[in-house]
């Protein structure tokens, strides 16, 4: 019962501050469906942007760092081989 009360309070708060509007008030449709208000659209877009940044951009940054690490290791191996060849001649 406490979860239902919390959900009702959350929905009432979102309706009061313009995050969502019941579709039945706008279109005379189903009473269980909600449309985004102007703040709801902004909130949805911010969540979507945060998800995109965290999943895509962070992955790209990690990929670049891994490539740089691998290049440094390979150049170190190459440098070691060159030093070995120089001592042989």
C-alpha positions as CSV (number, residue, x, y, z in Angstrom):
1,X,0.0,0.0,0.0
2,X,2.9,2.4,0.7
3,X,4.2,2.0,-2.8
4,X,0.8,2.8,-4.3
5,X,0.5,6.0,-2.1
6,X,4.0,7.0,-3.1
7,X,3.2,6.5,-6.8
8,X,0.0,8.5,-6.5
9,X,1.9,11.3,-4.8
10,X,4.5,11.2,-7.6
11,X,1.9,11.4,-10.3
12,X,0.1,14.2,-8.6
13,X,3.3,16.1,-8.3
14,X,4.2,15.6,-11.9
15,X,0.7,16.7,-13.0
16,X,0.8,19.7,-10.8
17,X,4.2,21.0,-12.1
18,X,3.6,20.2,-15.8
19,X,5.7,17.1,-16.3
20,X,2.8,14.9,-17.5
21,X,-0.8,15.5,-18.4
22,X,-3.5,12.8,-18.4
23,X,-4.5,12.1,-22.1
24,X,-8.1,11.8,-21.0
25,X,-8.1,15.5,-20.1
26,X,-6.7,16.5,-23.5
27,X,-8.1,14.0,-26.0
28,X,-10.9,12.2,-24.2
29,X,-9.0,9.0,-24.4
30,X,-7.9,6.4,-21.9
31,X,-7.5,7.6,-18.3
32,X,-4.4,5.5,-17.7
33,X,-2.3,7.1,-20.4
34,X,-0.2,10.3,-19.9
35,X,1.3,12.7,-22.3
36,X,4.5,14.6,-21.6
37,X,4.2,18.3,-20.6
38,X,6.9,20.8,-21.5
39,X,9.0,19.9,-18.5
40,X,8.4,16.2,-19.1
41,X,9.8,16.5,-22.6
42,X,12.9,18.3,-21.3
43,X,13.4,15.7,-18.6
44,X,13.0,12.9,-21.2
45,X,15.5,14.6,-23.5
46,X,18.0,15.1,-20.7
47,X,17.8,11.5,-19.6
48,X,18.2,10.4,-23.2
49,X,21.2,12.7,-23.7
50,X,22.8,11.5,-20.4
51,X,22.4,7.9,-21.5
52,X,23.8,8.5,-25.0
53,X,26.8,10.4,-23.5
54,X,27.5,7.7,-21.0
55,X,27.2,4.8,-23.4
56,X,28.6,6.1,-26.6
57,X,31.0,8.9,-25.8
58,X,32.5,7.1,-22.8
59,X,33.1,4.0,-24.9
60,X,34.8,6.1,-27.6
61,X,37.1,7.7,-25.0
62,X,38.0,4.3,-23.5
63,X,38.7,2.9,-27.0
64,X,41.1,5.8,-27.7
65,X,42.9,5.3,-24.4
66,X,43.3,1.6,-25.0
67,X,44.6,2.2,-28.5
68,X,47.2,4.7,-27.1
69,X,48.3,2.2,-24.5
70,X,48.7,-0.5,-27.1
71,X,50.7,1.8,-29.4
72,X,53.0,2.8,-26.6
73,X,53.6,-0.9,-25.8
74,X,54.3,-1.7,-29.5
75,X,56.6,1.2,-29.9
76,X,58.5,0.1,-26.8
77,X,58.9,-3.4,-28.3
78,X,60.1,-1.9,-31.6
79,X,62.6,0.3,-29.8
80,X,63.9,-2.7,-28.0
81,X,64.3,-4.7,-31.2
82,X,66.2,-1.8,-32.8
83,X,68.5,-1.5,-29.8
84,X,69.2,-5.3,-30.1
85,X,69.9,-5.0,-33.8
86,X,72.3,-2.1,-33.2
87,X,74.3,-4.0,-30.7
88,X,74.6,-6.9,-33.1
89,X,76.2,-4.9,-35.9
